[in-house]
Amino acid sequence: MYRKVFKTKRKNIKSEQQLKNITIIPRDKHIISRKNISDSALKVLYRLQRSGYDAYLVGGGVRDLLLGLKPKDFDIVTNATPEQIRRLFRNCRLVGRRFRLAHIIFGKEIIEVATFRGEHSDDHDKNQSQQSNKGLLLRDNVYGTIEQDALRRDFTINSLYYNSADFSVRDYTDGLHDLQNGIIRLIGDAEKRYREDPVRMLRAVRFVAKLNMTLDPQTEEPIRRLAELLQSIPAPRLFEETLKLLQSGQGYQSYQLLRKYHLFEQLLPIISRYFTPESDSNMEYLLVNILKNTDQRITQQKRVNPAFLFASMLWHPLLEQAEKLAQEGGLSYNDAFLLAMNDVLDEACLRLAIPKRITTVMREIWQLQSRLLKRDGRRAYRLLEHPKFRAGFDLLSLRAEIEGGELARITQWWDNFQKANHDQQKALITEVASKHNRHHRHRKSRQMKKRFYTHSDSNIK
């Protein structure tokens, strides 16, 4: 697939001194067409260029266009500073302190515009450039040239620049060669680049899964050793990266890679502590089913809900915590379950800052699991009208596939109930009531027999 995309020869670029060996691919030698580029992105490019600035489409948008894929978004890089960009666009807002960026807003579409990044040195002001003792970049607002910018990018396949002025593609880091050969390769020393921004380890895994590529050995080697560096990343950023990994259509492959490189435990240790050597626990089976189901829905262009994903993934840790509280605290199971929800969410949010709008829905989905077991009287009709019924039922169904037994029979009952007309629904509820009454009479009979024999035994004594 990749070998047919380009008609250029590889040129080795190992350092900034060799950047003069730039590979320029003219319009007739690549497949990028302006009709596949967002109109908003083109407007930004043209206005910057008309105003005397250099401006290029860069990153994942160029990569995906060269692979014949539809980009999710378009990023632009320019020699204009953020303040100069803001003066050109009334619909612009500046964001970020670590990386100063301009967001050009077109309704629901946002075009991200960055200024060429430059090399860091000790002479720069701390507001421009700052690193922690462990090498983490705290500020990266040193501006430079396109050549320096190419070396500041993370992966070679993301360091490709499309010039709308002459429709050419510029390659400074052998990105075309790696794209042709399906290789994910970091630019520069891999360990240093991971220390600058540990999230690059997650991005590497995501690109392997998304693009069906392989990691360059030097890019791959440090990941397991440096996985713990993710603990220094703010929880809101890790939440966003986790969503990209698990809700982009390759969630199952991403999950496998996260486990392979010991990254999953840095994101959700509350789940990973229950992993088994053979990956054969009910929790792990449920995880796999959830992620495959999510991938299938995305492939079918159906909506996916992060609240359902996280509620399902954290279901077994929730049960374990509820059982622990019930046994150790002498609480009723219902009270223990309610407290366990707080504990599980608190711990999960230490690593991933799951927003309250999502955790609120997660609580509803969890509480529906016990409510769906009770189907007598008017309860079934009320539950069917619950706004989160479908999400609760879907989790019940995924659990039933693994647990089977009575849970599978209840799931089938709800499936029949949803599809039935009014008379059929009444019959289903009557059937449940009849079974409940038989069970109640049988239990009462056993209790009477028990009291009789206990009383007889005391008389004999």
C-alpha positions as MATLAB code, in Angstrom:
seq = 'MYRKVFKTKRKNIKSEQQLKNITIIPRDKHIISRKNISDSALKVLYRLQRSGYDAYLVGGGVRDLLLGLKPKDFDIVTNATPEQIRRLFRNCRLVGRRFRLAHIIFGKEIIEVATFRGEHSDDHDKNQSQQSNKGLLLRDNVYGTIEQDALRRDFTINSLYYNSADFSVRDYTDGLHDLQNGIIRLIGDAEKRYREDPVRMLRAVRFVAKLNMTLDPQTEEPIRRLAELLQSIPAPRLFEETLKLLQSGQGYQSYQLLRKYHLFEQLLPIISRYFTPESDSNMEYLLVNILKNTDQRITQQKRVNPAFLFASMLWHPLLEQAEKLAQEGGLSYNDAFLLAMNDVLDEACLRLAIPKRITTVMREIWQLQSRLLKRDGRRAYRLLEHPKFRAGFDLLSLRAEIEGGELARITQWWDNFQKANHDQQKALITEVASKHNRHHRHRKSRQMKKRFYTHSDSNIK';
ca = [
       0.000    0.000    0.000;
       2.621    2.524    1.088;
       5.077    1.800   -1.734;
       2.557    2.857   -4.392;
       1.862    6.276   -2.896;
       5.080    8.066   -3.826;
       7.577    8.178   -6.678;
      10.627    9.566   -4.871;
      13.930    8.187   -3.702;
      15.010    8.152   -0.070;
      17.566   10.705    1.089;
      19.294   10.236    4.437;
      18.864   13.129    6.878;
      20.552   12.558   10.210;
      21.171   16.046   11.559;
      20.319   19.682   11.061;
      23.412   20.130    8.928;
      21.959   17.700    6.380;
      18.576   19.431    6.152;
      19.771   21.031    2.922;
      19.096   17.552    1.432;
      15.377   18.267    1.654;
      13.143   16.109   -0.522;
      10.538   18.127   -2.432;
       7.767   16.181   -4.150;
       6.000   18.183   -6.886;
       2.235   18.004   -7.435;
       2.381   15.402  -10.189;
       4.342   12.999   -7.951;
       1.944   12.749   -4.995;
      -1.788   12.165   -4.488;
      -2.769   15.151   -2.326;
      -5.587   17.193   -3.844;
      -7.013   20.457   -2.518;
     -10.538   19.038   -2.826;
      -9.672   16.710    0.081;
      -8.487   19.576    2.274;
     -10.890   21.483    4.513;
     -12.069   24.769    3.024;
     -11.374   26.398    6.378;
      -7.779   25.165    6.385;
      -7.269   26.497    2.856;
      -8.671   29.904    3.883;
      -6.149   30.110    6.720;
      -3.259   29.064    4.482;
      -4.139   31.568    1.764;
      -4.628   34.500    4.149;
      -1.291   33.863    5.865;
       0.472   33.620    2.508;
      -1.217   36.740    1.127;
      -0.078   38.582    4.251;
       3.558   37.736    3.498;
       4.018   34.744    5.815;
       5.113   31.204    5.040;
       2.351   28.683    5.839;
       2.141   24.915    5.423;
      -0.260   22.102    6.161;
       1.607   19.736    8.489;
       1.359   16.644   10.660;
      -1.342   13.988   10.665;
      -3.427   15.719    8.002;
      -0.619   15.495    5.435;
       0.244   11.951    6.517;
      -3.344   10.740    6.124;
      -3.814   12.471    2.760;
      -0.682   10.764    1.440;
      -2.078    7.413    2.615;
      -5.413    8.035    0.926;
      -7.210    8.414    4.266;
      -9.636   11.121    5.370;
      -7.944   13.369    7.952;
      -9.801   14.000   11.185;
      -8.418   17.539   11.419;
      -5.926   19.862    9.756;
      -2.993   21.599   11.445;
      -1.035   24.513   10.002;
       2.441   25.815   10.778;
       3.773   29.257    9.913;
       6.552   31.773   10.623;
       3.948   34.215   11.956;
       3.914   34.517   15.740;
       0.710   33.812   17.701;
       0.130   37.540   18.182;
       0.556   38.199   14.454;
      -1.876   35.399   13.682;
      -4.444   36.847   16.055;
      -4.239   40.233   14.314;
      -5.054   38.537   10.983;
      -8.087   36.555   12.172;
     -10.962   37.972   14.191;
     -12.128   34.397   14.863;
      -8.812   33.527   16.551;
      -8.076   32.708   20.166;
      -4.670   31.909   21.657;
      -4.411   28.822   23.857;
      -1.801   26.973   25.880;
       1.143   28.008   28.000;
       3.397   25.000   27.425;
       2.853   25.280   23.666;
       1.428   28.613   22.548;
      -1.060   27.951   19.744;
      -3.646   29.844   17.736;
      -7.092   28.326   17.236;
      -8.974   29.704   14.229;
     -12.651   28.933   14.793;
     -15.051   28.211   11.915;
     -18.286   27.144   13.587;
     -17.650   23.639   14.933;
     -14.350   23.303   13.078;
     -11.122   24.525   14.670;
      -7.954   24.980   12.636;
      -4.884   24.815   14.865;
      -2.018   27.087   13.816;
       1.452   26.870   15.378;
       4.570   28.936   14.889;
       7.749   27.162   13.680;
       9.497   25.687   16.726;
      13.189   26.335   17.245;
      16.062   24.732   19.141;
      16.315   25.117   22.913;
      19.308   26.679   24.661;
      20.211   27.842   28.152;
      20.049   31.477   26.999;
      16.280   31.459   26.520;
      13.874   33.037   28.985;
      11.977   30.546   31.198;
       8.711   31.764   29.705;
       9.991   30.557   26.338;
      11.881   27.384   27.206;
      11.905   25.344   30.400;
      12.639   21.715   31.280;
      12.256   19.732   34.497;
      15.145   17.854   36.119;
      13.895   14.686   34.412;
      13.927   16.271   30.959;
      10.179   16.999   30.726;
       9.446   20.052   28.590;
       7.538   22.562   30.710;
       7.689   25.380   28.128;
       8.314   25.105   24.388;
       7.762   28.548   22.942;
      11.089   29.014   21.194;
      10.419   30.001   17.579;
      12.641   29.138   14.639;
      12.709   28.076   10.994;
      10.867   25.356    9.107;
      14.054   23.275    9.147;
      14.278   23.518   12.940;
      10.554   22.876   13.238;
      10.927   19.624   11.290;
      13.407   18.323   13.866;
      11.201   19.399   16.791;
       8.302   17.218   15.646;
       7.844   13.807   17.211;
       7.675   11.203   14.430;
       9.102   11.302   10.923;
       5.734   10.484    9.350;
       4.289   13.601   11.033;
       7.099   15.850    9.809;
       5.785   16.330    6.269;
       4.763   19.767    4.978;
       2.258   20.527    2.223;
       2.751   23.890    0.504;
      -0.505   25.199   -0.963;
       1.434   27.883   -2.883;
       3.030   25.381   -5.285;
       1.174   22.168   -4.196;
       4.442   20.416   -3.264;
       5.245   18.233   -0.251;
       8.441   18.883    1.720;
      10.215   16.120    3.630;
      13.101   16.997    5.971;
      13.386   13.813    8.050;
      12.887   10.798    5.758;
       9.209   10.703    6.640;
       8.223    9.598    3.141;
      10.513    6.585    3.348;
       9.035    5.543    6.692;
       5.492    6.100    5.421;
       6.219    3.908    2.404;
       7.635    1.156    4.605;
       5.102    1.364    7.449;
       7.577    2.430   10.159;
       6.863    4.583   13.207;
      10.159    6.321   14.023;
      10.920    9.082   16.499;
      13.034   12.005   15.302;
      16.283   12.219   17.298;
      17.293   10.250   20.392;
      14.264    8.196   21.447;
      14.860    8.272   25.201;
      15.456   12.030   25.212;
      12.291   12.646   23.184;
      10.204   10.443   25.496;
      11.562   12.258   28.528;
      10.674   15.607   26.928;
       7.088   14.425   26.554;
       6.158   10.931   27.853;
       2.820   11.097   26.010;
       4.840   10.307   22.872;
       4.858    6.689   24.069;
       1.051    6.646   23.906;
       1.098    8.367   20.516;
       3.539    5.758   19.182;
       1.191    2.959   20.245;
      -1.822    4.760   18.775;
      -0.158    5.222   15.374;
       0.900    1.564   15.265;
      -2.715    0.512   15.845;
      -4.331    3.182   13.667;
      -2.023    2.867   10.657;
      -1.191   -0.833   10.995;
       2.525   -0.008   11.086;
       5.469   -1.253   13.156;
       7.716    0.512   15.648;
      11.310    1.191   14.703;
      13.464   -0.875   17.153;
      15.207    2.219   18.574;
      11.832    3.906   19.042;
      10.397    0.794   20.707;
      13.222   -0.151   23.090;
      12.891    2.555   25.792;
       9.102    2.380   26.187;
       8.882   -0.320   28.865;
      11.726    1.277   30.836;
      10.209    4.751   30.720;
       6.510    3.900   31.066;
       6.369    5.283   34.628;
       7.178    8.759   33.293;
       3.484    9.006   32.373;
       2.783    9.588   36.062;
       4.162   13.121   35.613;
       1.543   13.992   32.961;
      -1.547   15.952   34.090;
      -4.627   13.755   34.487;
      -6.800   15.784   32.045;
      -4.278   15.257   29.253;
      -4.050   11.524   29.968;
      -7.838   11.274   29.836;
      -7.894   12.851   26.357;
      -5.096   10.572   25.140;
      -6.872    7.503   26.530;
     -10.044    8.424   24.642;
      -8.020    8.726   21.425;
      -6.552    5.285   22.037;
      -9.756    3.462   22.946;
     -12.448    5.323   20.986;
     -10.923    5.824   17.548;
     -11.837    2.496   15.979;
      -8.712    0.564   16.976;
      -9.392    0.273   20.701;
      -8.778   -3.462   20.950;
      -5.419   -3.302   19.137;
      -4.443   -0.269   21.228;
      -5.350   -2.132   24.425;
      -3.147   -5.074   23.434;
      -0.219   -2.748   22.709;
      -0.728   -0.805   25.946;
      -0.479   -4.066   27.882;
       2.499   -5.251   25.854;
       4.520   -2.122   26.657;
       3.333   -1.832   30.314;
       1.544    1.427   29.592;
      -1.972    0.383   30.583;
      -1.088    0.176   34.275;
       0.056    3.794   34.135;
      -3.383    4.850   32.903;
      -5.734    2.620   34.898;
      -3.883    0.784   37.685;
      -7.244    0.155   39.331;
      -7.933   -2.266   36.468;
      -4.454   -3.623   35.774;
      -4.043   -4.941   39.336;
      -6.609   -7.622   38.454;
      -4.867   -8.766   35.247;
      -4.014  -12.467   35.113;
      -0.944  -14.121   33.482;
      -3.119  -15.765   30.819;
      -5.556  -12.848   30.411;
      -8.411  -15.240   31.105;
     -10.397  -13.616   33.931;
     -14.017  -12.523   33.481;
     -12.864   -8.921   33.806;
     -10.372   -9.301   30.952;
     -12.928  -11.077   28.758;
     -15.336   -8.209   29.425;
     -12.668   -5.632   28.518;
     -12.003   -7.338   25.208;
     -15.726   -7.587   24.382;
     -16.305   -3.919   25.237;
     -13.430   -2.702   23.077;
     -14.330   -4.910   20.126;
     -17.940   -3.774   20.398;
     -16.818   -0.126   20.457;
     -14.575   -0.640   17.424;
     -17.455   -2.238   15.534;
     -19.801    0.653   16.326;
     -17.232    3.186   15.107;
     -16.709    1.189   11.899;
     -20.489    1.276   11.392;
     -20.419    5.043   12.055;
     -22.587    4.667   15.145;
     -22.292    6.918   18.173;
     -20.115    5.769   21.080;
     -20.362    6.999   24.649;
     -17.224    7.347   26.823;
     -19.397    6.959   29.938;
     -20.450    3.487   28.782;
     -16.851    2.557   27.944;
     -15.474    3.541   31.347;
     -18.471    2.180   33.278;
     -17.955   -1.192   31.596;
     -14.190   -1.227   32.062;
     -14.478   -0.397   35.770;
     -17.369   -2.783   36.500;
     -15.275   -5.593   37.996;
     -13.096   -3.307   40.159;
     -16.384   -1.839   41.424;
     -17.710   -5.294   42.375;
     -14.447   -6.168   44.135;
     -14.503   -2.952   46.146;
     -18.182   -3.370   47.072;
     -17.547   -6.921   48.292;
     -14.561   -5.746   50.311;
     -16.538   -2.956   51.995;
     -19.469   -5.272   52.732;
     -17.222   -7.852   54.408;
     -14.888   -5.515   56.276;
     -17.387   -2.824   57.243;
     -20.403   -4.944   58.046;
     -22.491   -2.918   55.589;
     -25.440   -4.063   53.553;
     -24.400   -4.829   50.000;
     -26.432   -1.912   48.642;
     -24.714    0.584   50.970;
     -21.324   -0.966   50.195;
     -22.023   -0.685   46.466;
     -22.848    3.032   46.737;
     -19.657    3.713   48.699;
     -17.614    1.605   46.297;
     -18.725    3.785   43.376;
     -17.140    6.788   45.091;
     -13.927    4.889   45.859;
     -13.519    3.528   42.338;
     -14.166    6.866   40.660;
     -11.838    8.693   43.044;
      -8.992    6.295   42.306;
      -9.580    6.211   38.539;
      -9.638   10.018   38.388;
      -6.237   10.265   40.039;
      -4.712    9.165   36.724;
      -7.463   10.093   34.272;
      -9.458   13.213   35.008;
     -12.801   11.774   33.918;
     -15.205   14.754   33.753;
     -18.200   14.862   36.099;
     -20.623   14.852   33.163;
     -19.252   11.380   32.365;
     -18.966   10.002   35.907;
     -22.588   11.004   36.565;
     -23.730    8.805   33.678;
     -21.388    6.014   34.798;
     -23.138    5.946   38.188;
     -26.526    5.629   36.480;
     -25.321    2.734   34.317;
     -23.901    0.933   37.359;
     -27.069    1.365   39.429;
     -29.186    0.064   36.553;
     -27.404   -3.304   36.751;
     -29.265   -4.253   39.935;
     -32.499   -2.488   38.952;
     -32.707   -4.459   35.690;
     -32.918   -7.684   37.682;
     -36.315   -6.602   39.072;
     -38.985   -6.721   36.381;
     -42.262   -7.167   38.264;
     -45.270   -4.827   38.220;
     -44.725   -1.379   36.743;
     -40.960   -1.497   37.215;
     -40.272   -2.863   33.743;
     -42.172   -0.005   32.067;
     -40.453    2.629   34.214;
     -37.023    1.179   33.505;
     -37.705    1.074   29.791;
     -38.311    4.848   29.919;
     -35.090    5.530   31.855;
     -32.841    7.833   29.766;
     -29.841    5.522   30.297;
     -31.745    2.271   29.876;
     -29.998    1.373   26.623;
     -26.516    1.848   28.072;
     -27.458   -0.150   31.170;
     -28.950   -2.924   29.050;
     -25.879   -3.037   26.784;
     -23.602   -3.569   29.786;
     -25.972   -6.252   31.093;
     -25.762   -7.972   27.683;
     -21.962   -7.890   27.592;
     -21.834   -9.331   31.105;
     -24.346  -12.055   30.162;
     -22.171  -13.177   27.238;
     -19.453  -14.037   29.759;
     -21.351  -14.991   32.908;
     -24.288  -16.820   31.290;
     -26.820  -18.520   33.596;
     -29.652  -16.456   35.084;
     -28.090  -13.215   33.822;
     -28.364  -14.477   30.241;
     -32.045  -15.385   30.778;
     -32.803  -11.930   32.214;
     -30.999  -10.253   29.306;
     -33.049  -12.283   26.829;
     -36.231  -11.303   28.688;
     -35.366   -7.596   28.344;
     -34.538   -8.061   24.690;
     -37.959   -9.665   24.128;
     -39.670   -6.976   26.210;
     -38.210   -4.138   24.122;
     -39.418   -5.718   20.872;
     -42.862   -6.774   22.142;
     -46.189   -5.001   21.678;
     -48.275   -3.958   24.703;
     -50.122   -7.273   25.101;
     -46.911   -9.275   24.741;
     -45.217   -7.055   27.339;
     -48.083   -7.717   29.796;
     -47.663  -11.457   29.216;
     -43.928  -11.253   29.895;
     -44.518   -9.372   33.148;
     -47.185  -11.897   34.187;
     -44.705  -14.682   33.537;
     -42.143  -12.983   35.811;
     -44.774  -12.488   38.542;
     -45.843  -16.133   38.297;
     -42.261  -17.363   38.698;
     -41.759  -14.979   41.604;
     -44.900  -16.253   43.378;
     -43.902  -19.895   42.883;
     -40.452  -19.118   44.265;
     -41.968  -17.225   47.206;
     -44.398  -20.091   48.055;
     -41.585  -22.629   47.791;
     -39.363  -20.554   50.090;
     -42.218  -20.037   52.574;
     -42.940  -23.791   52.602;
     -39.302  -24.535   53.369;
     -39.311  -22.003   56.201;
     -42.459  -23.569   57.710;
     -40.938  -27.035   57.529;
     -37.776  -25.716   59.158;
     -39.775  -24.143   62.020;
     -41.817  -27.369   62.426;
     -38.775  -29.601   62.689;
     -37.045  -27.147   65.004;
     -40.135  -27.086   67.258;
     -40.451  -30.905   67.177;
     -36.809  -31.307   68.096;
     -37.220  -29.010   71.111;
     -40.272  -31.011   72.314;
     -38.327  -34.244   72.049;
     -35.612  -32.763   74.147;
];
